[in-house]
Amino acid sequence: MFLKSLTEKIKFKAGKKALKKGLKESARLVSPNKGISSIGCIVDLDEVTDTAQFYEFIEEFSLRSNAVQIIGYKKHHDKNSPYTTAIFTDKDLGWGGKIENSHVSEFLGREYDLLVNYYTKDKLLLQLMTIKAKTKLKVGFGEVDKNLNDLILNIPIKDFQTFKKELAKYLRVLNAIK
């Protein structure tokens, strides 16, 4: 028990170190084309339970049906509860800030035009996912580290409809959508 606890503390410390390093050299796509054609959503399922609402981006931004990819974070995985969204938990934190989960590998293996960081608490695994994602534009909330996102919306996390409308407004200003 003591050894397991010590191992978790060392992994967490290594993850923090990887986060600091990653903030300095965040993964970005360099792409000549403009517009939004793919969206990745990192969602804190401890704060938001309905992930189906993120598929509204398809209609809002006139995207193809498979353009939105969602991955959720839970502090503890409840094996008795069925999840409709791919999830990762604190147990998936590996050495050096690596997240050891097949869903995470698949999510991070794709490139996104827009990454929606739908969380308001500074949780290490959520932040690691944000810095490791390959994307042009990162959008999130003001309550988290300001260095993680390019566009920050100060809206309550429970008000998804306002978030969606404000995001669309700013993307139109940036000529990312019509």
N, C-alpha and C positions, 0 to 999 in steps of 0.2 A: 504494500500500500504506500509506504513512504517512497520507495523507488519510483512508482508510477507517478506520484505527485511531483516529485523532483523532475522527472522527465518532462511532464507537462509544463512546468515552470520554465525549463530550459527551452523547450519548443516555442513557448509564448515569447520569451525574450528574443530568440532568434527571429521570430516572426516580426516583432517590433523593429528589429534592426533591418530586416528586409524591406519593411514598409518605408522606413526613413530613406533607404537607398533608392527604392522605387519611386518615391516622390520626386527625387532629383532627376531621374531619367525615366519618366513615364512613357509607356508604349503608345506610340501614335502612328496612325496610318498617314502616309503621304499619297494622296490620290488626286489626280487631276480633275475628276468629274465632280460636279456639284450635285447637291440634293440628298435626300434621305431615301434610301431604298431598303435598309435593314436596321433594326432596332434591337438592342440587347437590354434586358431589364434585370437588375439585381435587386431583389426584394427581401426586406426583413419580415419574415412570416410571423415573428413574435409581435410585430406592430400592425401588420396588414394581413388579413386572412383571405381576401378575395383577389386572386391573381387573374381571374378571367377578365377583369376590367382593363387590363393592359392590352388585350387584343382589340380594344376600341381604337388603338393607334392605327390599325390597318385601315379602317374606314376614314378616320380623321385625316390621315396623311396620304390616302389613296395608294396604299401599298399592296403588294401581292399577299396572298393568304398565309404564306410561311415566312413572312418578313420579320415577325416578332418572336424573339427567343427569350424565355423567362427562366430564371433560376432563383430559388429561394433559400434563405438562411434560417435555421432554427437553432437555438442554443442547445437544446436537447432533442434528439430524434425519438419520437414516440412510435415504436414499431407496430402498435395496434391501430394507429390512425392512418388511414389511406391519404396520400398526398397526390393531388393532380399535377403538381409542379415538381420538377426535379429539385432536390434539396441537398444542402451540405450543412454540416454541423461543426461544432468546436472539436469533435473527435477526429475530424479530417485534417487537422493541422499537422503537417509533417515537419521535418527538419529544414531549416533555412527559409522558413516562410512559405514552403510549398504546400499546396492544398491537395491532398491525396484522395481524390474522388473522381469517378469516371464521368459524372455529370459535369463537374467543374472542368475537366480536361476537354470535354466536347464543347462546352460553352466558350472557353478561352481559345479554342482552336479556330474559331470563326472570327471574321472581321465585321465590325459594325460601323455604320455611318453615325449612329447615335447610341450612346449608352445612358440609360436612365438608372440612376442610383437612388432607388426608392427606400431610403432609410434615414433616420434622424439621430441615431446614436452612433458614437465612435466605437464600433466593434471591429476588432482586428481582422477577422476573416472577410468581412464585408469590404474593408478598406484594401486588403490585399487583392481581392477580386477586381476592385475598381482600377488599381494601378496596373494590373496584369492584362486587362482587357485591351484588345487592339481596336481602337476607335478614333474617329475624327473629332467628335464632340461629346463631352461628358456633362450631364445635367443632374443636379441634385438639390438638396436642401441646405439652408444656411446653418443648421445646427451642427453639421459635421465639419471636419477640417476643410477650410476654404481652398486649400491647395489641391484637393481631389477633383474638383469640378470646374469646368469652364463657364458654365451658366448656373447660377444659383437662384432658386425660386423660394421666396419666403412665404410659404403657404402651409396650412396645417396638413399633416400627412394623411389624415382621414378624408380630406376633401379632394378626391381624385379628379372630379369633373373640372374644378377650377385649375388644378395642376395641368390637366390636358389642354384647356383653353389658353392658359398663359404660355405654355410650351409652344403651342401652335402659333401664337402671336409673335413670340421671339424668333421662331424658326422662319416665319415669313419675313421679318425684318432682316434676318441674316441671309435671305434668298435661298434657304435650304429647302423650302417647300413653296408651293403656289397657293 
